[in-house]
Amino acid sequence: MRRFPVISSDPALNDRIGRICSRFGQAFEPLFLTSAEEALEYIRYELPEFQVVHFSDPRIDGVALIQAITEDPWLHYGGVIGVYSRKDSSRVENLPRETNVVTMIRRGEFVETFFRVLYLLHKNRQILFQRDLQMDFIGIIHGNLEMDNDPYNARTYAALIANFLFNSNYIDLELRDRLHVTLFELIMNAIEHGNCGISYEEKNRYLHDHGDIIPLIREKCRDPETGRRRVGVSYTIGKDSSSFTVSDEGAGFDWRKRFEDNQVNLDLHGHGIRMARHYFSDLSYNDRGTEVSFEVRHQKEANATPGIFSEEPPLTLEEGETVFREGDDSNDLYYIVSGTLDILSKNQLVATLSPDDIFLGEMSFLLGNRRSATVVARTPSTLIRVSKNTFVSGIRRQPHYGIFLARLLAQRLSRLNRQIAITG
């Protein structure tokens, strides 16, 4: 069961959340919190995968809560499902760019939308682990999802993928926004023009008369044949790049004409494919135009240094340089900013660590033993050396860091035990 906080004092909303969660059996357990202070304390200690925030609750300053979360890089990974009234649209639109928004749901649409969001989270749990479950534990991540023609699917799925890559330090903020826009546009094209068969001219007229395409999509889906059609989204996330494919079950379209059309278009829509191709030049369709694929090359960005380490000077290592040797005193912990480092015991390679592993040397650091292995930089690397005094002082200011390090140690020990069990 996955417990998640619901920051809301609205009894009606909380009741609906509880009822919707019950439809998933034991998969989700909401914990209702009625103040921002209580919520922030829970998030700091428990590091939940996501939280629901009622931004229009008069008793809770949800915006201030999000600002407090974004000030701490280690809390970014918890996804935010926002609920708001139409009158507060401008407030939620102006949240910090770093906010890990999964989706924003208007209060009047919550019942029919929240179930869909939880379903997507349930089916794509691996992209919510982020720093709690490191990429090297599970290797390449593959995912496939078949979704119906609800536009909230596009918003949620695009946000999940883009935020995961950003919070895993594979892409920067600008590339995250480009990826989010591209995935959203391609999924919406698959829904509107692919499965629902809405022509360019029909959409233009409808937007001119009504201003919102969602009612037309839902009207089209009342037809049983259209309603049965599905959008497929698949992804492969590796160490150096990620690839994505979006497909639909419609009749297809002449994508070559869209690619060749370089005229300035002042209509209310029609910019999605052009924008996606501008952001990712390798965008490619199959012959029928029912499937589109593209790739994102990961950037070699450094981890955002946690706040309690920000005053420590970086330690720069060249290839082959030793960090510490087996048998040395273990007075320091090292935060991995960039590079890869080999762990050697009795001159045998035991493991290779990278920024995904976050720390090195935590076992002997916590246990007070001498170093049990030698660490050598395989590539040019940057570390932050953290003394015990610094770390203890940091924990006094931010106690949840100690819990996080304990969890990391438990994961490493669990992995070691599995390796021993496999090798006998």
C-alpha positions as CSV (number, residue, x, y, z in Angstrom):
1,M,0.0,0.0,0.0
2,R,1.2,3.5,-0.9
3,R,0.3,6.2,1.6
4,F,0.1,9.7,0.3
5,P,-0.8,13.0,2.0
6,V,-3.9,14.9,1.0
7,I,-3.5,18.6,2.1
8,S,-7.1,19.6,2.4
9,S,-9.7,20.5,5.0
10,D,-12.6,20.1,2.6
11,P,-14.8,17.2,4.0
12,A,-16.6,16.7,0.7
13,L,-13.3,16.5,-1.3
14,N,-11.6,14.3,1.2
15,D,-14.6,11.9,1.2
16,R,-14.4,11.6,-2.6
17,I,-10.7,11.0,-2.5
18,G,-11.2,8.2,0.0
19,R,-13.9,6.6,-2.1
20,I,-11.9,6.8,-5.3
21,C,-8.9,5.2,-3.6
22,S,-11.0,2.3,-2.4
23,R,-11.6,1.3,-6.0
24,F,-8.0,0.4,-6.2
25,G,-8.2,-2.1,-3.3
26,Q,-5.1,-1.8,-1.1
27,A,-3.0,0.2,-3.6
28,F,-3.5,3.7,-2.2
29,E,-4.0,5.0,1.4
30,P,-4.8,8.8,1.7
31,L,-3.6,10.6,4.8
32,F,-5.6,13.7,5.3
33,L,-3.7,16.8,6.7
34,T,-5.3,20.1,7.4
35,S,-2.4,22.5,7.6
36,A,0.6,23.4,5.4
37,E,2.9,23.1,8.4
38,E,1.7,19.6,9.2
39,A,2.0,18.6,5.6
40,L,5.5,20.0,5.2
41,E,6.7,18.0,8.2
42,Y,5.2,14.8,6.9
43,I,6.7,15.3,3.4
44,R,10.2,16.0,4.9
45,Y,10.1,12.8,7.0
46,E,8.2,10.4,4.8
47,L,9.2,11.6,1.3
48,P,6.0,10.4,-0.3
49,E,5.9,9.7,-4.1
50,F,3.1,12.2,-4.6
51,Q,0.8,14.5,-2.7
52,V,-2.7,16.0,-3.3
53,V,-2.8,19.8,-2.6
54,H,-6.1,21.7,-2.5
55,F,-5.0,25.1,-3.6
56,S,-8.4,26.7,-3.1
57,D,-8.8,25.6,0.5
58,P,-9.2,28.8,2.5
59,R,-7.5,27.3,5.5
60,I,-4.4,26.2,3.7
61,D,-1.8,28.2,1.8
62,G,-0.9,25.6,-0.8
63,V,1.3,28.0,-2.8
64,A,3.5,28.7,0.3
65,L,3.7,24.9,0.8
66,I,4.9,24.3,-2.7
67,Q,7.4,27.2,-2.4
68,A,8.9,25.6,0.7
69,I,9.2,22.2,-1.1
70,T,10.9,23.8,-4.2
71,E,13.5,25.4,-1.9
72,D,14.8,21.9,-1.0
73,P,16.1,19.9,-4.0
74,W,15.6,16.6,-2.3
75,L,11.9,17.2,-2.0
76,H,11.4,18.0,-5.7
77,Y,10.7,14.4,-6.7
78,G,7.4,14.0,-4.9
79,G,4.7,14.7,-7.6
80,V,2.0,17.2,-7.0
81,I,-1.7,16.6,-7.9
82,G,-3.3,20.0,-7.6
83,V,-7.0,20.7,-7.0
84,Y,-8.3,24.3,-7.6
85,S,-11.4,26.3,-8.3
86,R,-11.7,28.3,-11.5
87,K,-11.3,31.6,-9.6
88,D,-7.8,30.5,-8.5
89,S,-6.5,29.6,-12.0
90,S,-3.9,32.3,-12.1
91,R,-2.5,31.3,-8.7
92,V,-1.8,27.7,-9.8
93,E,-0.4,28.9,-13.2
94,N,2.2,31.0,-11.4
95,L,3.7,28.2,-9.3
96,P,7.5,27.9,-9.4
97,R,8.7,26.3,-12.7
98,E,10.6,23.6,-10.6
99,T,7.3,22.3,-9.1
100,N,6.9,18.7,-9.9
101,V,3.3,19.0,-11.1
102,V,1.6,15.7,-12.1
103,T,-1.6,17.4,-13.1
104,M,-3.9,20.2,-12.0
105,I,-7.6,19.3,-11.7
106,R,-10.5,21.8,-11.5
107,R,-12.7,21.2,-8.5
108,G,-15.8,20.6,-10.7
109,E,-14.0,17.9,-12.7
110,F,-12.3,16.2,-9.8
111,V,-14.5,13.1,-9.5
112,E,-14.2,11.9,-13.1
113,T,-10.5,12.9,-13.4
114,F,-8.8,11.8,-10.2
115,F,-9.5,8.1,-10.8
116,R,-7.8,8.4,-14.2
117,V,-4.8,10.1,-12.7
118,L,-4.4,7.4,-10.0
119,Y,-4.8,4.7,-12.7
120,L,-1.8,6.2,-14.6
121,L,0.2,6.5,-11.4
122,H,-0.6,2.9,-10.5
123,K,0.4,1.6,-14.0
124,N,3.6,3.7,-14.1
125,R,4.9,3.3,-10.6
126,Q,8.5,2.9,-11.7
127,I,8.8,6.5,-12.9
128,L,7.7,7.8,-9.5
129,F,10.5,6.1,-7.5
130,Q,13.2,8.4,-8.8
131,R,15.8,8.9,-6.1
132,D,14.4,6.2,-3.8
133,L,14.9,3.5,-6.5
134,Q,18.0,4.2,-8.5
135,M,18.3,3.5,-12.2
136,D,21.1,1.1,-11.8
137,F,19.0,-1.1,-9.5
138,I,16.6,-1.9,-12.4
139,G,18.6,-1.1,-15.5
140,I,16.7,0.3,-18.5
141,I,13.1,1.2,-17.8
142,H,10.5,0.2,-20.3
143,G,6.9,1.3,-20.1
144,N,3.7,0.8,-22.2
145,L,0.3,2.3,-21.6
146,E,-2.9,2.1,-23.5
147,M,-5.2,5.0,-22.7
148,D,-8.6,6.2,-23.7
149,N,-9.3,9.5,-25.3
150,D,-9.4,11.8,-22.3
151,P,-7.3,14.9,-22.5
152,Y,-6.3,14.6,-18.9
153,N,-4.3,11.5,-19.9
154,A,-2.2,13.7,-22.1
155,R,-1.5,16.2,-19.3
156,T,-0.7,13.7,-16.7
157,Y,1.4,11.4,-18.8
158,A,3.5,14.2,-20.3
159,A,4.1,15.6,-16.8
160,L,5.1,12.2,-15.3
161,I,7.7,11.5,-18.0
162,A,9.2,15.0,-18.2
163,N,9.4,15.4,-14.5
164,F,11.0,12.0,-14.0
165,L,13.9,12.8,-16.4
166,F,14.3,16.3,-14.9
167,N,14.4,15.0,-11.3
168,S,16.8,12.2,-12.3
169,N,19.2,14.8,-13.6
170,Y,19.0,13.6,-17.2
171,I,17.6,16.8,-18.6
172,D,17.6,20.5,-17.5
173,L,14.6,22.7,-16.8
174,E,14.4,24.0,-20.4
175,L,14.6,20.6,-22.0
176,R,12.0,19.3,-19.4
177,D,9.6,22.0,-20.6
178,R,10.2,21.1,-24.3
179,L,9.7,17.4,-23.6
180,H,6.5,18.1,-21.7
181,V,5.1,20.3,-24.5
182,T,6.1,17.7,-27.2
183,L,4.6,14.7,-25.5
184,F,1.4,16.6,-24.7
185,E,1.0,17.8,-28.3
186,L,1.6,14.4,-29.8
187,I,-0.8,12.6,-27.4
188,M,-3.5,15.3,-28.0
189,N,-3.0,14.9,-31.8
190,A,-3.5,11.2,-31.4
191,I,-6.7,11.8,-29.5
192,E,-8.2,14.6,-31.5
193,H,-7.1,14.0,-35.1
194,G,-6.3,10.3,-34.9
195,N,-8.9,8.5,-32.8
196,C,-11.7,11.1,-32.9
197,G,-11.2,12.0,-36.6
198,I,-11.5,15.7,-36.0
199,S,-10.3,17.5,-39.1
200,Y,-8.2,20.6,-39.0
201,E,-11.1,22.7,-40.3
202,E,-13.6,21.2,-37.9
203,K,-11.4,22.0,-34.9
204,N,-10.8,25.5,-36.1
205,R,-14.5,26.2,-36.4
206,Y,-15.2,24.6,-33.0
207,L,-12.5,26.6,-31.2
208,H,-13.8,29.8,-32.8
209,D,-17.3,29.1,-31.6
210,H,-16.6,27.5,-28.2
211,G,-13.0,28.1,-27.2
212,D,-12.4,24.7,-25.8
213,I,-11.9,21.4,-27.7
214,I,-12.6,19.0,-24.8
215,P,-16.5,19.0,-25.2
216,L,-16.1,18.1,-28.9
217,I,-13.7,15.2,-28.0
218,R,-16.2,13.8,-25.5
219,E,-19.0,14.2,-28.0
220,K,-17.1,12.2,-30.6
221,C,-16.3,9.5,-28.1
222,R,-20.0,8.9,-27.5
223,D,-19.9,7.0,-30.8
224,P,-19.0,3.4,-29.7
225,E,-16.5,2.8,-32.5
226,T,-14.6,6.0,-31.7
227,G,-14.9,5.4,-27.9
228,R,-13.2,2.0,-28.3
229,R,-10.1,3.5,-29.9
230,R,-7.0,3.8,-27.8
231,V,-3.8,5.9,-27.7
232,G,-0.6,3.9,-27.0
233,V,2.4,5.5,-25.4
234,S,5.6,3.6,-24.9
235,Y,9.0,4.7,-23.6
236,T,12.5,3.4,-23.0
237,I,14.6,5.3,-20.4
238,G,18.3,4.4,-20.5
239,K,21.4,5.9,-19.1
240,D,22.3,8.1,-22.1
241,S,19.0,8.6,-23.9
242,S,15.2,8.0,-23.8
243,S,12.9,7.2,-26.7
244,F,9.2,7.6,-27.0
245,T,6.5,6.4,-29.3
246,V,2.8,7.6,-29.5
247,S,0.3,5.7,-31.6
248,D,-3.4,5.9,-32.3
249,E,-6.0,3.7,-34.0
250,G,-7.4,6.3,-36.4
251,A,-7.2,6.5,-40.2
252,G,-3.9,8.4,-40.2
253,F,-3.0,11.7,-41.8
254,D,-0.7,13.3,-44.4
255,W,2.2,14.2,-42.0
256,R,4.5,15.0,-45.0
257,K,2.2,17.9,-45.9
258,R,2.4,19.2,-42.4
259,F,6.2,19.0,-42.4
260,E,6.4,20.8,-45.7
261,D,4.1,23.5,-44.7
262,N,6.3,26.4,-43.6
263,Q,3.8,29.2,-43.9
264,V,3.0,31.2,-40.9
265,N,-0.3,30.0,-39.5
266,L,-2.5,32.4,-37.5
267,D,-5.3,30.0,-36.8
268,L,-6.3,29.0,-33.3
269,H,-4.4,25.7,-33.5
270,G,-2.2,23.7,-35.8
271,H,1.2,24.5,-34.3
272,G,1.7,21.3,-32.3
273,I,3.5,19.2,-34.8
274,R,5.6,22.1,-36.0
275,M,6.6,22.9,-32.4
276,A,7.4,19.3,-31.6
277,R,9.6,18.9,-34.7
278,H,11.3,22.2,-33.8
279,Y,12.1,20.8,-30.4
280,F,13.1,17.3,-31.6
281,S,14.3,17.2,-35.2
282,D,14.4,13.4,-35.3
283,L,10.6,13.3,-35.0
284,S,9.4,10.5,-37.4
285,Y,6.0,9.1,-38.4
286,N,5.1,5.7,-40.0
287,D,3.7,5.8,-43.5
288,R,0.1,6.1,-42.4
289,G,0.7,8.8,-39.8
290,T,-0.7,6.7,-36.9
291,E,2.6,6.4,-35.0
292,V,5.3,9.0,-34.2
293,S,8.6,8.4,-32.4
294,F,11.4,10.6,-31.2
295,E,14.5,10.4,-28.9
296,V,15.8,12.6,-26.1
297,R,19.6,12.6,-25.5
298,H,20.3,13.0,-21.9
299,Q,22.4,15.9,-20.8
300,K,25.5,15.4,-18.6
301,E,24.2,17.7,-15.9
302,A,25.3,17.6,-12.2
303,N,23.0,16.7,-9.4
304,A,21.6,19.8,-7.6
305,T,23.6,19.9,-4.4
306,P,21.4,19.5,-1.3
307,G,21.2,22.6,0.9
308,I,23.2,21.3,3.8
309,F,26.2,20.7,1.6
310,S,26.1,23.9,-0.4
311,E,28.9,25.6,1.6
312,E,31.3,22.7,1.2
313,P,33.9,23.1,-1.5
314,P,33.8,20.6,-4.4
315,L,36.5,18.0,-4.7
316,T,37.6,17.5,-8.3
317,L,39.2,14.2,-9.4
318,E,41.0,13.2,-12.5
319,E,40.7,9.8,-14.1
320,G,42.5,7.2,-11.9
321,E,42.8,9.4,-8.9
322,T,42.0,7.8,-5.5
323,V,39.3,9.2,-3.2
324,F,40.3,7.0,-0.2
325,R,41.9,3.6,0.4
326,E,40.8,0.4,2.1
327,G,41.7,0.7,5.8
328,D,41.7,4.5,6.0
329,D,39.8,6.3,8.7
330,S,36.2,7.1,7.7
331,N,35.6,10.6,8.9
332,D,33.9,11.9,5.7
333,L,30.9,11.0,3.5
334,Y,31.0,11.9,-0.2
335,Y,28.1,13.3,-2.2
336,I,28.5,12.4,-5.9
337,V,28.0,15.4,-8.1
338,S,29.3,14.0,-11.4
339,G,31.5,11.3,-12.9
340,T,31.8,7.5,-12.2
341,L,33.9,5.9,-9.4
342,D,35.1,2.3,-9.0
343,I,34.8,0.5,-5.7
344,L,37.7,-2.0,-5.1
345,S,38.1,-4.5,-2.3
346,K,41.3,-6.4,-2.2
347,N,42.1,-5.1,-5.7
348,Q,38.8,-6.6,-7.0
349,L,36.2,-4.4,-8.6
350,V,33.1,-4.6,-6.4
351,A,30.9,-1.8,-7.9
352,T,30.8,1.3,-10.0
353,L,29.0,4.4,-8.6
354,S,27.6,7.5,-10.4
355,P,25.4,10.5,-9.4
356,D,22.5,8.1,-9.4
357,D,23.9,6.5,-6.3
358,I,24.0,9.9,-4.5
359,F,26.5,9.0,-1.8
360,L,29.7,6.9,-1.5
361,G,31.3,5.7,1.8
362,E,28.1,5.9,3.8
363,M,28.5,2.4,5.4
364,S,31.8,3.0,7.2
365,F,30.8,6.6,7.8
366,L,27.7,5.6,9.7
367,L,29.2,2.6,11.4
368,G,32.4,4.3,12.5
369,N,34.6,1.6,10.9
370,R,37.7,2.0,8.7
371,R,37.1,2.1,5.0
372,S,36.2,-1.4,3.7
373,A,37.1,-0.6,0.1
374,T,39.2,1.7,-2.1
375,V,37.4,4.2,-4.3
376,V,39.1,5.3,-7.6
377,A,37.7,7.8,-10.2
378,R,37.0,5.9,-13.4
379,T,36.2,9.2,-15.2
380,P,36.8,12.8,-14.2
381,S,34.5,13.3,-11.2
382,T,33.3,15.9,-8.8
383,L,32.4,15.1,-5.2
384,I,31.3,17.1,-2.1
385,R,33.2,15.9,1.0
386,V,30.9,16.0,4.0
387,S,32.5,15.7,7.5
388,K,30.6,14.2,10.4
389,N,30.3,17.5,12.0
390,T,28.8,19.1,8.9
391,F,26.4,16.2,8.4
392,V,25.2,16.1,12.0
393,S,24.7,19.9,12.0
394,G,22.7,19.5,8.8
395,I,20.5,16.8,10.3
396,R,19.8,19.1,13.2
397,R,18.4,21.7,10.7
398,Q,16.8,19.1,8.4
399,P,16.2,15.9,10.3
400,H,14.7,14.1,7.3
401,Y,18.1,13.9,5.7
402,G,19.1,11.4,8.3
403,I,16.0,9.3,7.4
404,F,16.9,9.5,3.7
405,L,20.4,8.3,4.3
406,A,19.2,5.5,6.5
407,R,16.8,4.4,3.7
408,L,19.6,4.6,1.2
409,L,21.8,2.4,3.4
410,A,19.0,-0.1,3.8
411,Q,18.6,-0.3,0.0
412,R,22.3,-0.9,-0.5
413,L,22.3,-3.6,2.2
414,S,19.2,-5.2,0.6
415,R,20.9,-5.2,-2.8
416,L,24.1,-6.7,-1.3
417,N,22.0,-9.5,0.4
418,R,20.3,-10.3,-2.9
419,Q,23.7,-10.5,-4.6
420,I,25.0,-12.9,-1.9
421,A,21.8,-15.0,-2.2
422,I,22.2,-15.3,-6.0
423,T,25.9,-16.1,-5.9
424,G,25.5,-18.5,-3.0
